[in-house]
Amino acid sequence: MKRTTQLRHLLSRPGGVVTPGAYDALSAVAVEAAGFEAVFLTGFGAAASLLGRPDYGLTTLTEVAGVAKNMVRAVSLPVVADADTGYGNPLNVIRTVEELEGAGVAGIMLEDQVWPKRCGHMQGKQVIPAAEQVQKIRAAVAARRDPDLVIIARTDARGPLGLAEAIARGQRYAEAGADVIFVEAPESVDELKQLAAAFPDHPLMANMVENGRTPLLPVAELQAIGFRLIAFPVTAIFAAAHSLLATLRHLKETGTSRGLEDRMLTFTEFTGLVGLPRHQELERRFVSQ
């Protein structure tokens, strides 16, 4: 089954699908090893991993497409890519879809922020007119070669313009052909329920950002409310950064890595995670001794 078709199947079943965020090929491999069925290429994480910078509109299409390509090659899961605003007008969106679809992603998320954008849980967001985003969504739908490629329309209007405007935009984006609607940063359980009521027949995405603006609910509760695509975009990178800092501070302070073994994978566990046994088998088959 194509990964695009696989993602559509996951979205259509009761409960939908959970997509932890990955920021490079290794973190995508970890998502698959943990038993999840799809992975979300987080723009927040990609900016931090690639550039060591915040999610502030600093990454480019080619950088994100490169990360996407590596993820797709590293795992068998459907990969959903955060494509920010599409990096420009509808013509840029067409190229964005071409590049990311060419990289093998199963879904593409496009948002209606003014460029340069910023993380959806930061202050000071601005959005473009809804009519402009409708044009972008229509361009994205027309550009995809595989009709099963999932187009996710995200609106950041909740912060600057209020929930009613965000819902109205989501409805317009659904009419323009978006397969999934994502209203970023609702601020209460009641608002999450209002979103579900406003889109009873259209798949909805929820974004669980630790210490963000949206209540951090369990997957089961979000599914019961009515969300079908549930992302945890920064969980892995926050945990990895915490562990990285703690480990390096210990090394700096003590001059040794002894005592840290229980916080690490073993050499064998890590090389197994990244596929060393398979490569050793390929070497036995194809490399002359």
N, C-alpha and C positions, 0 to 999 in steps of 0.2 A: 504493500500500500504506500502511495506517495505520502510524504510527510505533511503536505498541505491537507490531503484528504484525512490523514490521521488526526490532525489538529481539529478539523471540522467534526470528526466523529467524537472526539473528546468533549468538544463544546456542546454537542447535541445530546449527550447522555445525561441522565439525572445527576446533579451535583457538579457537572462541568469538570474543570481541570485546575490543578494548582501548579503554578509556574514560579519556582524560586529564581531569583536573579543571579546571573553569572556575568562575569566581567572579562573573562578570557577563556581560552580552551580548557585549561586545567580546572577552573571552577565549574565549567559546564560538565566535564567528566565527573566531578564530584557529585553534581546534581543527579546525573544518571546513576552513579554508583549507589546513591542513597535511596534509589527506587522511585524517583519521580518520573512522570510520563511526558513532561515538556519542560522547556527551559526558557527563561526570559533574558534576553541580552539587555542589561540595564545601561541606559545612557549615563546615569549617575556614576555607576561603577566603571564604565569604560573610560570616562574622563579622568577618574582618579587613577585607574590602572595604567592607562596609556601616557597621561600627562602629569600625574600628580597634582591635578588642579580640580576645582569644584565644577559641578554641573551648571555651567554658566554660558553655554553656547560656544564653547571653545573647540569642540571636536568637529571634524569634517566628515562628509559623506564617505570619502575613500578610506578614512581611518576606521569608521564604524563598519563599513563593508568588509574590511580586512579582518576585523575581529569576528564578524558574522561568519565569514568563510572558514576561518580556523575552527570555530565552534561546530559548524555543520559537519566538518570533516572528522572532528574528534568524537562525536556522539551519534547515536542513532535516533535521538529524540527530535521531535519538532522544535525548531528554534523560532521564538517570537522576537523580532528586533525592534527596539526603540529607535525610530528614525527622526526624533525631534520634530521640527516643523516641516520636514521635507527639504530643508536647506534652501528655501527660496519660494518662487511663485509656482504655479501649476506645471510649467515646463521643467523646473527643477525637480518637482515631485515625480514627474514621469521618469526622469533619469534615476532618481532615488529608488523607485520601484524596480527599474531595470537592473540596477546594480545589486540590490539586495535579493531580488528574486534570482538573479544570476548566481549569487553566493549560496543559494539553496535554502533560504529561510522559508518558514511556513506561514508566518504572519508578520505584518508591518504595522507599527503604531505611529500615527501622525497627529500632532497637536496643533492647537490654534493660538499659540502664544506669538507675540511679536518677537522677531529675531534681532539680536541674540536672546535666546530663551534662558530660563533658569529652572532649577529643580522645582517641581510642583508644590513642594512643601516649604518653599522660601517665601519671604515677603517681597512685595514690589513687582508682582507679575502684571503684565499687560497682554491683552488679547487683540487679535486682528478682527475686523468686521466678520460676522458670521458668513456673509455672502462670499467672502474671499476663501474661507475654509471650505465652503460647499464646492467651490471650483476645484480646490485641491483634492477633495475626496473623489469628485467625479473623474479628475485626471488620473488618480491612483487606480480607480476601478477600471478605467479604460486601458491603462498601461499594462496591467498584469497579463501575462501570457497564459498562466494556469488559472482557470476560473475558480479553483479551490483555494488559491492564496487568500488568506484572511486579512482584511483591511480593518484595522481598529482605529476609530476616530476618538480622539481625546480632546476634551475641552477643559481649559483652565479658568473658565469664567466664574466659577464659584467664589473665588477670592475677591477679584475686583468688581464683579457685577452682581453677585448673589446667586442663590440656588435656582430661583425661577428662570433666570436667563440661561444658566448652565443646562437646565433641563430642556429649554426651548431650543438651544443650540444642538443638543444631543439628538433631538427629534428631527431637526433639519438635516443633520449629518446622516442619520439613518435613512431618511428619504433620498439622500444623495447616493446611497449605495453602500455605506459602511456596514460591515458584517457584525461588528461588536462596538458598543458605545461605552466610553470610559469618561465619567465625570470625576476629575481629579480633586482630591482634598475635601470631601464632605466632612463636616465637623462634628457630627453626632450620629448615634444609632438611628435617631429619628430621621435624619437626612438620608442615611443609607436606605431606610425603608421607603422614603418618599421617592427615591430614584427607582427602586424596584417597582413601585406602583405606577410610575410614569412610563415604564418600558416593560409591560407585562409579556410582550411577545418578541422581545429583542434581546439577544445575549448582552449581558452587562459585565464589565470588568471592575474589580475592586483592587485597591492598592494598599497593602499593609506596610507602612513605613514606621519603624520603631522610633518613638519619640517625635512622630510627625503630627499633623493636624487631624488625622482621621483616627477614631478609636481603633485600638488593636484588638480585633475580634478573632476568635478561633475559626478555622475553616468551616467547621460544621455549622456555626451560627451564620456565617456569610452565605453558605449554601441554602440554609433555611430561609433567609431573607429573599434570596433569588438571584445571587450572583453566580455567573458561570465560568468566568476566567478570574482566578484569584492569584495575584502576584505578591511575592515578598521580595521586592527588587533589591534591597540593600542589606538584607539579613546576613548573607554570606560575607559580603565585603566588610561590614561592620565587625563581624566576628573574627575575620581574618586579620584585620588591622589591629584589633585588640590583642590577639594572640601574638602577632608579629612584634608589637611594641613591648609587650610584657616579656617576651623571650629575649629580645635584644637588650632591654634594660637589665635583665638578670645577667646576661653575658657581660655587659659593660661593668656592672657593679661587682660581680664575683670573679670574673676572669675565666669562667668555665661554663660549659653547657651541661655539666653533671647536675642531676636533680631535675632536669627538664624532660627526661625521656618519656615520662607518662603523659606529657602534653603533645607528643609528636607521634607521627607514624614511624614505624621502623623502616630501614632501608628497603627491606623486602616488600613491606606493605606499600610503600610509595611507588617503587618501580612496578609493582603489580598494578597499581591504580592507573599508571600511564602506559601500560601495555607492553612491558618488557618481554614477558613470555611469548607473546605473539611475534614480536620482532626477532627474538631468538630462533623461533621456529622458521620464520622467513629466511633468516640467515643460513640455517641448516639446509634449507631447500635450494637456495639460489646462489649462495656465495661459495666459490671454490675454496677448498682448504689446502 
